Amino acid sequence: MNYVLALFLPPLSILLNGRVILSIIVFLIWVPAIIFSGGLTHPMFIALAWLLICIRPL
């Protein structure tokens, strides 16, 4: 389910993965990137969220 959430809202997916500070940083970069690039940078954030889901903190 978290992988599907990463497709649409990568910062929320990262937050639910337990990385609060990284989630805030990604959100602050993600929103302007979506607005100014028209969604071209969205796949980069999806890849980041999937990577962080796969590599969970110990």
N, CA, C and O atoms as a Tripos MOL2 file, in Angstrom:
@<TRIPOS>MOLECULE
protein
  232   231    58     0     0
PROTEIN
NO_CHARGES

@<TRIPOS>ATOM
      1 N           0.8210   -1.1960    0.0000 N.3       1 MET1
      2 CA          0.0000    0.0000    0.0000 C.3       1 MET1
      3 C           0.8650    1.2600    0.0000 C.2       1 MET1
      4 O           0.5180    2.2710   -0.6110 O.2       1 MET1
      5 N           1.9970    1.1770    0.6980 N.am      2 ASN2
      6 CA          2.8790    2.3410    0.7710 C.3       2 ASN2
      7 C           3.4950    2.6510   -0.5930 C.2       2 ASN2
      8 O           3.7910    3.8090   -0.8850 O.2       2 ASN2
      9 N           3.6900    1.6350   -1.4260 N.am      3 TYR3
     10 CA          4.2300    1.8700   -2.7650 C.3       3 TYR3
     11 C           3.2300    2.6470   -3.6240 C.2       3 TYR3
     12 O           3.6270    3.5140   -4.4030 O.2       3 TYR3
     13 N           1.9650    2.3500   -3.4900 N.am      4 VAL4
     14 CA          0.9310    3.0740   -4.2370 C.3       4 VAL4
     15 C           0.8570    4.5210   -3.7520 C.2       4 VAL4
     16 O           0.7050    5.4430   -4.5530 O.2       4 VAL4
     17 N           0.9630    4.7100   -2.4550 N.am      5 LEU5
     18 CA          0.9570    6.0610   -1.9010 C.3       5 LEU5
     19 C           2.1670    6.8510   -2.3990 C.2       5 LEU5
     20 O           2.0770    8.0600   -2.6120 O.2       5 LEU5
     21 N           3.2920    6.1700   -2.5820 N.am      6 ALA6
     22 CA          4.5010    6.8360   -3.0790 C.3       6 ALA6
     23 C           4.3170    7.3480   -4.5050 C.2       6 ALA6
     24 O           4.9850    8.2990   -4.9090 O.2       6 ALA6
     25 N           3.4280    6.7340   -5.2620 N.am      7 LEU7
     26 CA          3.1660    7.2090   -6.6250 C.3       7 LEU7
     27 C           2.5000    8.5820   -6.6420 C.2       7 LEU7
     28 O           2.7970    9.4130   -7.5000 O.2       7 LEU7
     29 N           1.6020    8.8130   -5.6940 N.am      8 PHE8
     30 CA          0.8060   10.0330   -5.7090 C.3       8 PHE8
     31 C           1.2980   11.0990   -4.7290 C.2       8 PHE8
     32 O           1.2780   12.2870   -5.0490 O.2       8 PHE8
     33 N           1.7370   10.6890   -3.5470 N.am      9 LEU9
     34 CA          2.2070   11.6310   -2.5260 C.3       9 LEU9
     35 C           3.5110   11.1260   -1.8930 C.2       9 LEU9
     36 O           3.4920   10.5870   -0.7860 O.2       9 LEU9
     37 N           4.6260   11.2960   -2.5820 N.am     10 PRO10
     38 CA          5.8940   10.7920   -2.0410 C.3      10 PRO10
     39 C           6.2540   11.3200   -0.6480 C.2      10 PRO10
     40 O           6.7530   10.5400    0.1640 O.2      10 PRO10
     41 N           6.0280   12.6090   -0.3230 N.am     11 PRO11
     42 CA          6.3780   13.0610    1.0230 C.3      11 PRO11
     43 C           5.5740   12.3470    2.1230 C.2      11 PRO11
     44 O           6.1110   12.0510    3.1910 O.2      11 PRO11
     45 N           4.2990   12.0740    1.8620 N.am     12 LEU12
     46 CA          3.4900   11.3690    2.8560 C.3      12 LEU12
     47 C           3.9590    9.9290    3.0070 C.2      12 LEU12
     48 O           3.9590    9.3900    4.1140 O.2      12 LEU12
     49 N           4.3480    9.3180    1.9350 N.am     13 SER13
     50 CA          4.8650    7.9600    1.9880 C.3      13 SER13
     51 C           6.1500    7.8940    2.8070 C.2      13 SER13
     52 O           6.3490    6.9650    3.5900 O.2      13 SER13
     53 N           7.0160    8.8840    2.6230 N.am     14 ILE14
     54 CA          8.2540    8.9380    3.3890 C.3      14 ILE14
     55 C           7.9520    9.1820    4.8610 C.2      14 ILE14
     56 O           8.6130    8.6120    5.7290 O.2      14 ILE14
     57 N           6.9690   10.0150    5.1510 N.am     15 LEU15
     58 CA          6.5710   10.2720    6.5270 C.3      15 LEU15
     59 C           6.0540    9.0100    7.2030 C.2      15 LEU15
     60 O           6.4010    8.7390    8.3520 O.2      15 LEU15
     61 N           5.2340    8.2420    6.5100 N.am     16 LEU16
     62 CA          4.7000    7.0120    7.0720 C.3      16 LEU16
     63 C           5.7690    5.9370    7.2210 C.2      16 LEU16
     64 O           5.5800    4.9550    7.9400 O.2      16 LEU16
     65 N           6.8840    6.1290    6.5410 N.am     17 ASN17
     66 CA          7.9970    5.1980    6.6680 C.3      17 ASN17
     67 C           8.8420    5.5120    7.8990 C.2      17 ASN17
     68 O           9.7500    4.7510    8.2350 O.2      17 ASN17
     69 N           8.5560    6.6150    8.5680 N.am     18 GLY18
     70 CA          9.2250    6.9420    9.8170 C.3      18 GLY18
     71 C          10.3520    7.9430    9.7000 C.2      18 GLY18
     72 O          11.1230    8.1060   10.6460 O.2      18 GLY18
     73 N          10.4730    8.6110    8.5860 N.am     19 ARG19
     74 CA         11.5370    9.5940    8.4010 C.3      19 ARG19
     75 C          10.9140   10.9810    8.3140 C.2      19 ARG19
     76 O          10.6340   11.4920    7.2290 O.2      19 ARG19
     77 N          10.7060   11.5690    9.4780 N.am     20 VAL20
     78 CA          9.9500   12.8140    9.5970 C.3      20 VAL20
     79 C          10.7030   13.9970    8.9880 C.2      20 VAL20
     80 O          10.1450   14.7400    8.1810 O.2      20 VAL20
     81 N          11.9500   14.1700    9.3670 N.am     21 ILE21
     82 CA         12.7080   15.3310    8.8990 C.3      21 ILE21
     83 C          12.9110   15.2690    7.3870 C.2      21 ILE21
     84 O          12.7740   16.2810    6.6990 O.2      21 ILE21
     85 N          13.2360   14.0950    6.8750 N.am     22 LEU22
     86 CA         13.4020   13.9400    5.4270 C.3      22 LEU22
     87 C          12.0890   14.1870    4.7030 C.2      22 LEU22
     88 O          12.0790   14.7330    3.5990 O.2      22 LEU22
     89 N          10.9930   13.7940    5.3110 N.am     23 SER23
     90 CA          9.6800   14.0180    4.7170 C.3      23 SER23
     91 C           9.3850   15.5090    4.5890 C.2      23 SER23
     92 O           8.8550   15.9530    3.5700 O.2      23 SER23
     93 N           9.7190   16.2690    5.6020 N.am     24 ILE24
     94 CA          9.5000   17.7210    5.5640 C.3      24 ILE24
     95 C          10.3720   18.3720    4.4920 C.2      24 ILE24
     96 O           9.9140   19.2410    3.7500 O.2      24 ILE24
     97 N          11.6330   17.9440    4.4180 N.am     25 ILE25
     98 CA         12.5380   18.4950    3.4080 C.3      25 ILE25
     99 C          12.0520   18.1740    1.9980 C.2      25 ILE25
    100 O          12.0500   19.0380    1.1220 O.2      25 ILE25
    101 N          11.6380   16.9240    1.7880 N.am     26 VAL26
    102 CA         11.1360   16.5150    0.4690 C.3      26 VAL26
    103 C           9.8650   17.2800    0.1170 C.2      26 VAL26
    104 O           9.6770   17.6710   -1.0350 O.2      26 VAL26
    105 N           8.9950   17.4950    1.0930 N.am     27 PHE27
    106 CA          7.7660   18.2420    0.8330 C.3      27 PHE27
    107 C           8.0720   19.6790    0.4130 C.2      27 PHE27
    108 O           7.4520   20.2130   -0.5070 O.2      27 PHE27
    109 N           9.0390   20.3010    1.1010 N.am     28 LEU28
    110 CA          9.3840   21.6830    0.7750 C.3      28 LEU28
    111 C          10.0260   21.8160   -0.6030 C.2      28 LEU28
    112 O           9.9520   22.8770   -1.2220 O.2      28 LEU28
    113 N          10.6510   20.7510   -1.0810 N.am     29 ILE29
    114 CA         11.2210   20.7740   -2.4280 C.3      29 ILE29
    115 C          10.2040   20.3060   -3.4570 C.2      29 ILE29
    116 O          10.1790   20.8100   -4.5800 O.2      29 ILE29
    117 N           9.3550   19.3350   -3.0760 N.am     30 TRP30
    118 CA          8.4140   18.6880   -3.9950 C.3      30 TRP30
    119 C           7.3300   19.6500   -4.4910 C.2      30 TRP30
    120 O           7.0280   19.6720   -5.6850 O.2      30 TRP30
    121 N           6.7520   20.4270   -3.6080 N.am     31 VAL31
    122 CA          5.6530   21.3210   -3.9910 C.3      31 VAL31
    123 C           6.0930   22.3540   -5.0330 C.2      31 VAL31
    124 O           5.4370   22.4800   -6.0670 O.2      31 VAL31
    125 N           7.1790   23.0970   -4.7970 N.am     32 PRO32
    126 CA          7.5970   24.0350   -5.8550 C.3      32 PRO32
    127 C           8.0350   23.3320   -7.1420 C.2      32 PRO32
    128 O           7.8220   23.8520   -8.2380 O.2      32 PRO32
    129 N           8.6450   22.1560   -7.0110 N.am     33 ALA33
    130 CA          9.0770   21.4200   -8.2020 C.3      33 ALA33
    131 C           7.8820   21.0060   -9.0480 C.2      33 ALA33
    132 O           7.9400   21.0760  -10.2750 O.2      33 ALA33
    133 N           6.8040   20.5780   -8.4090 N.am     34 ILE34
    134 CA          5.5890   20.1960   -9.1370 C.3      34 ILE34
    135 C           4.9670   21.4280   -9.8050 C.2      34 ILE34
    136 O           4.5140   21.3550  -10.9470 O.2      34 ILE34
    137 N           4.9490   22.5490   -9.0940 N.am     35 ILE35
    138 CA          4.3200   23.7630   -9.6260 C.3      35 ILE35
    139 C           5.1220   24.3320  -10.8010 C.2      35 ILE35
    140 O           4.5520   24.6540  -11.8430 O.2      35 ILE35
    141 N           6.4350   24.4540  -10.6340 N.am     36 PHE36
    142 CA          7.2470   25.1300  -11.6400 C.3      36 PHE36
    143 C           7.6240   24.2430  -12.8260 C.2      36 PHE36
    144 O           7.7760   24.7420  -13.9420 O.2      36 PHE36
    145 N           7.7780   22.9310  -12.6020 N.am     37 SER37
    146 CA          8.1900   22.0690  -13.7090 C.3      37 SER37
    147 C           7.0070   21.3850  -14.3770 C.2      37 SER37
    148 O           7.1730   20.7360  -15.4100 O.2      37 SER37
    149 N           5.8430   21.5180  -13.8170 N.am     38 GLY38
    150 CA          4.6730   20.8790  -14.4070 C.3      38 GLY38
    151 C           4.6360   19.3810  -14.1910 C.2      38 GLY38
    152 O           3.9640   18.6720  -14.9400 O.2      38 GLY38
    153 N           5.3330   18.8840  -13.1960 N.am     39 GLY39
    154 CA          5.3080   17.4650  -12.8850 C.3      39 GLY39
    155 C           6.4600   16.6730  -13.4700 C.2      39 GLY39
    156 O           6.4940   15.4500  -13.3370 O.2      39 GLY39
    157 N           7.3990   17.3360  -14.1100 N.am     40 LEU40
    158 CA          8.5200   16.6150  -14.7270 C.3      40 LEU40
    159 C           9.4660   16.0010  -13.6980 C.2      40 LEU40
    160 O          10.1350   15.0110  -13.9970 O.2      40 LEU40
    161 N           9.5340   16.5640  -12.5000 N.am     41 THR41
    162 CA         10.4320   16.0320  -11.4730 C.3      41 THR41
    163 C           9.7530   15.0100  -10.5730 C.2      41 THR41
    164 O          10.3940   14.4480   -9.6850 O.2      41 THR41
    165 N           8.4700   14.7630  -10.7880 N.am     42 HIS42
    166 CA          7.7320   13.8380   -9.9330 C.3      42 HIS42
    167 C           8.3220   12.4230   -9.9310 C.2      42 HIS42
    168 O           8.3880   11.8170   -8.8610 O.2      42 HIS42
    169 N           8.7530   11.8670  -11.0610 N.am     43 PRO43
    170 CA          9.3480   10.5170  -11.0240 C.3      43 PRO43
    171 C          10.5870   10.4180  -10.1440 C.2      43 PRO43
    172 O          10.8590    9.3570   -9.5830 O.2      43 PRO43
    173 N          11.3380   11.4970  -10.0130 N.am     44 MET44
    174 CA         12.5150   11.4920   -9.1460 C.3      44 MET44
    175 C          12.0960   11.2940   -7.6900 C.2      44 MET44
    176 O          12.7540   10.5590   -6.9540 O.2      44 MET44
    177 N          11.0130   11.9380   -7.2690 N.am     45 PHE45
    178 CA         10.5440   11.8030   -5.9010 C.3      45 PHE45
    179 C           9.9050   10.4400   -5.6600 C.2      45 PHE45
    180 O           9.9920    9.9010   -4.5570 O.2      45 PHE45
    181 N           9.2670    9.8820   -6.6780 N.am     46 ILE46
    182 CA          8.7240    8.5220   -6.5650 C.3      46 ILE46
    183 C           9.8680    7.5420   -6.3530 C.2      46 ILE46
    184 O           9.7820    6.6680   -5.4910 O.2      46 ILE46
    185 N          10.9400    7.6760   -7.1330 N.am     47 ALA47
    186 CA         12.1000    6.7840   -6.9830 C.3      47 ALA47
    187 C          12.7210    6.9290   -5.5960 C.2      47 ALA47
    188 O          13.1150    5.9320   -4.9900 O.2      47 ALA47
    189 N          12.8120    8.1540   -5.0870 N.am     48 LEU48
    190 CA         13.3480    8.3690   -3.7430 C.3      48 LEU48
    191 C          12.4700    7.6960   -2.6950 C.2      48 LEU48
    192 O          12.9860    7.0310   -1.7960 O.2      48 LEU48
    193 N          11.1640    7.8560   -2.7940 N.am     49 ALA49
    194 CA         10.2570    7.2490   -1.8230 C.3      49 ALA49
    195 C          10.3420    5.7270   -1.8770 C.2      49 ALA49
    196 O          10.3760    5.0760   -0.8330 O.2      49 ALA49
    197 N          10.3770    5.1520   -3.0770 N.am     50 TRP50
    198 CA         10.4810    3.6880   -3.1900 C.3      50 TRP50
    199 C          11.7990    3.1890   -2.6170 C.2      50 TRP50
    200 O          11.8380    2.1460   -1.9650 O.2      50 TRP50
    201 N          12.8810    3.9280   -2.8560 N.am     51 LEU51
    202 CA         14.1800    3.5440   -2.3080 C.3      51 LEU51
    203 C          14.1440    3.5590   -0.7860 C.2      51 LEU51
    204 O          14.6680    2.6510   -0.1410 O.2      51 LEU51
    205 N          13.5330    4.5810   -0.2160 N.am     52 LEU52
    206 CA         13.4660    4.6770    1.2360 C.3      52 LEU52
    207 C          12.5400    3.6340    1.8410 C.2      52 LEU52
    208 O          12.7390    3.2260    2.9850 O.2      52 LEU52
    209 N          11.5350    3.1970    1.0990 N.am     53 ILE53
    210 CA         10.6480    2.1430    1.5820 C.3      53 ILE53
    211 C          11.4030    0.8060    1.5970 C.2      53 ILE53
    212 O          11.2800    0.0160    2.5330 O.2      53 ILE53
    213 N          12.1780    0.5790    0.5460 N.am     54 CYS54
    214 CA         12.9370   -0.6780    0.4500 C.3      54 CYS54
    215 C          14.0380   -0.7670    1.4870 C.2      54 CYS54
    216 O          14.2810   -1.8390    2.0420 O.2      54 CYS54
    217 N          14.7100    0.3460    1.7580 N.am     55 ILE55
    218 CA         15.8070    0.3750    2.7260 C.3      55 ILE55
    219 C          15.2780    0.9990    4.0050 C.2      55 ILE55
    220 O          15.3780    2.2090    4.2070 O.2      55 ILE55
    221 N          14.7250    0.1760    4.8510 N.am     56 ARG56
    222 CA         14.1430    0.6780    6.1060 C.3      56 ARG56
    223 C          15.2050    0.8730    7.1610 C.2      56 ARG56
    224 O          16.1800    0.1230    7.2010 O.2      56 ARG56
    225 N          15.0360    1.8790    8.0270 N.am     57 PRO57
    226 CA         16.0120    2.0810    9.1110 C.3      57 PRO57
    227 C          15.9250    0.9340   10.1170 C.2      57 PRO57
    228 O          14.8640    0.3500   10.3340 O.2      57 PRO57
    229 N          17.0610    0.6340   10.7180 N.am     58 LEU58
    230 CA         17.1070   -0.4710   11.6860 C.3      58 LEU58
    231 C          16.4850   -0.1230   13.0020 C.2      58 LEU58
    232 O          16.4520   -0.9550   13.9080 O.2      58 LEU58
@<TRIPOS>BOND
     1     1     2 1
     2     2     3 1
     3     3     4 2
     4     3     5 am
     5     5     6 1
     6     6     7 1
     7     7     8 2
     8     7     9 am
     9     9    10 1
    10    10    11 1
    11    11    12 2
    12    11    13 am
    13    13    14 1
    14    14    15 1
    15    15    16 2
    16    15    17 am
    17    17    18 1
    18    18    19 1
    19    19    20 2
    20    19    21 am
    21    21    22 1
    22    22    23 1
    23    23    24 2
    24    23    25 am
    25    25    26 1
    26    26    27 1
    27    27    28 2
    28    27    29 am
    29    29    30 1
    30    30    31 1
    31    31    32 2
    32    31    33 am
    33    33    34 1
    34    34    35 1
    35    35    36 2
    36    35    37 am
    37    37    38 1
    38    38    39 1
    39    39    40 2
    40    39    41 am
    41    41    42 1
    42    42    43 1
    43    43    44 2
    44    43    45 am
    45    45    46 1
    46    46    47 1
    47    47    48 2
    48    47    49 am
    49    49    50 1
    50    50    51 1
    51    51    52 2
    52    51    53 am
    53    53    54 1
    54    54    55 1
    55    55    56 2
    56    55    57 am
    57    57    58 1
    58    58    59 1
    59    59    60 2
    60    59    61 am
    61    61    62 1
    62    62    63 1
    63    63    64 2
    64    63    65 am
    65    65    66 1
    66    66    67 1
    67    67    68 2
    68    67    69 am
    69    69    70 1
    70    70    71 1
    71    71    72 2
    72    71    73 am
    73    73    74 1
    74    74    75 1
    75    75    76 2
    76    75    77 am
    77    77    78 1
    78    78    79 1
    79    79    80 2
    80    79    81 am
    81    81    82 1
    82    82    83 1
    83    83    84 2
    84    83    85 am
    85    85    86 1
    86    86    87 1
    87    87    88 2
    88    87    89 am
    89    89    90 1
    90    90    91 1
    91    91    92 2
    92    91    93 am
    93    93    94 1
    94    94    95 1
    95    95    96 2
    96    95    97 am
    97    97    98 1
    98    98    99 1
    99    99   100 2
   100    99   101 am
   101   101   102 1
   102   102   103 1
   103   103   104 2
   104   103   105 am
   105   105   106 1
   106   106   107 1
   107   107   108 2
   108   107   109 am
   109   109   110 1
   110   110   111 1
   111   111   112 2
   112   111   113 am
   113   113   114 1
   114   114   115 1
   115   115   116 2
   116   115   117 am
   117   117   118 1
   118   118   119 1
   119   119   120 2
   120   119   121 am
   121   121   122 1
   122   122   123 1
   123   123   124 2
   124   123   125 am
   125   125   126 1
   126   126   127 1
   127   127   128 2
   128   127   129 am
   129   129   130 1
   130   130   131 1
   131   131   132 2
   132   131   133 am
   133   133   134 1
   134   134   135 1
   135   135   136 2
   136   135   137 am
   137   137   138 1
   138   138   139 1
   139   139   140 2
   140   139   141 am
   141   141   142 1
   142   142   143 1
   143   143   144 2
   144   143   145 am
   145   145   146 1
   146   146   147 1
   147   147   148 2
   148   147   149 am
   149   149   150 1
   150   150   151 1
   151   151   152 2
   152   151   153 am
   153   153   154 1
   154   154   155 1
   155   155   156 2
   156   155   157 am
   157   157   158 1
   158   158   159 1
   159   159   160 2
   160   159   161 am
   161   161   162 1
   162   162   163 1
   163   163   164 2
   164   163   165 am
   165   165   166 1
   166   166   167 1
   167   167   168 2
   168   167   169 am
   169   169   170 1
   170   170   171 1
   171   171   172 2
   172   171   173 am
   173   173   174 1
   174   174   175 1
   175   175   176 2
   176   175   177 am
   177   177   178 1
   178   178   179 1
   179   179   180 2
   180   179   181 am
   181   181   182 1
   182   182   183 1
   183   183   184 2
   184   183   185 am
   185   185   186 1
   186   186   187 1
   187   187   188 2
   188   187   189 am
   189   189   190 1
   190   190   191 1
   191   191   192 2
   192   191   193 am
   193   193   194 1
   194   194   195 1
   195   195   196 2
   196   195   197 am
   197   197   198 1
   198   198   199 1
   199   199   200 2
   200   199   201 am
   201   201   202 1
   202   202   203 1
   203   203   204 2
   204   203   205 am
   205   205   206 1
   206   206   207 1
   207   207   208 2
   208   207   209 am
   209   209   210 1
   210   210   211 1
   211   211   212 2
   212   211   213 am
   213   213   214 1
   214   214   215 1
   215   215   216 2
   216   215   217 am
   217   217   218 1
   218   218   219 1
   219   219   220 2
   220   219   221 am
   221   221   222 1
   222   222   223 1
   223   223   224 2
   224   223   225 am
   225   225   226 1
   226   226   227 1
   227   227   228 2
   228   227   229 am
   229   229   230 1
   230   230   231 1
   231   231   232 2
@<TRIPOS>SUBSTRUCTURE
     1 MET1         2 RESIDUE 1 A MET
     2 ASN2         6 RESIDUE 1 A ASN
     3 TYR3        10 RESIDUE 1 A TYR
     4 VAL4        14 RESIDUE 1 A VAL
     5 LEU5        18 RESIDUE 1 A LEU
     6 ALA6        22 RESIDUE 1 A ALA
     7 LEU7        26 RESIDUE 1 A LEU
     8 PHE8        30 RESIDUE 1 A PHE
     9 LEU9        34 RESIDUE 1 A LEU
    10 PRO10       38 RESIDUE 1 A PRO
    11 PRO11       42 RESIDUE 1 A PRO
    12 LEU12       46 RESIDUE 1 A LEU
    13 SER13       50 RESIDUE 1 A SER
    14 ILE14       54 RESIDUE 1 A ILE
    15 LEU15       58 RESIDUE 1 A LEU
    16 LEU16       62 RESIDUE 1 A LEU
    17 ASN17       66 RESIDUE 1 A ASN
    18 GLY18       70 RESIDUE 1 A GLY
    19 ARG19       74 RESIDUE 1 A ARG
    20 VAL20       78 RESIDUE 1 A VAL
    21 ILE21       82 RESIDUE 1 A ILE
    22 LEU22       86 RESIDUE 1 A LEU
    23 SER23       90 RESIDUE 1 A SER
    24 ILE24       94 RESIDUE 1 A ILE
    25 ILE25       98 RESIDUE 1 A ILE
    26 VAL26      102 RESIDUE 1 A VAL
    27 PHE27      106 RESIDUE 1 A PHE
    28 LEU28      110 RESIDUE 1 A LEU
    29 ILE29      114 RESIDUE 1 A ILE
    30 TRP30      118 RESIDUE 1 A TRP
    31 VAL31      122 RESIDUE 1 A VAL
    32 PRO32      126 RESIDUE 1 A PRO
    33 ALA33      130 RESIDUE 1 A ALA
    34 ILE34      134 RESIDUE 1 A ILE
    35 ILE35      138 RESIDUE 1 A ILE
    36 PHE36      142 RESIDUE 1 A PHE
    37 SER37      146 RESIDUE 1 A SER
    38 GLY38      150 RESIDUE 1 A GLY
    39 GLY39      154 RESIDUE 1 A GLY
    40 LEU40      158 RESIDUE 1 A LEU
    41 THR41      162 RESIDUE 1 A THR
    42 HIS42      166 RESIDUE 1 A HIS
    43 PRO43      170 RESIDUE 1 A PRO
    44 MET44      174 RESIDUE 1 A MET
    45 PHE45      178 RESIDUE 1 A PHE
    46 ILE46      182 RESIDUE 1 A ILE
    47 ALA47      186 RESIDUE 1 A ALA
    48 LEU48      190 RESIDUE 1 A LEU
    49 ALA49      194 RESIDUE 1 A ALA
    50 TRP50      198 RESIDUE 1 A TRP
    51 LEU51      202 RESIDUE 1 A LEU
    52 LEU52      206 RESIDUE 1 A LEU
    53 ILE53      210 RESIDUE 1 A ILE
    54 CYS54      214 RESIDUE 1 A CYS
    55 ILE55      218 RESIDUE 1 A ILE
    56 ARG56      222 RESIDUE 1 A ARG
    57 PRO57      226 RESIDUE 1 A PRO
    58 LEU58      230 RESIDUE 1 A LEU
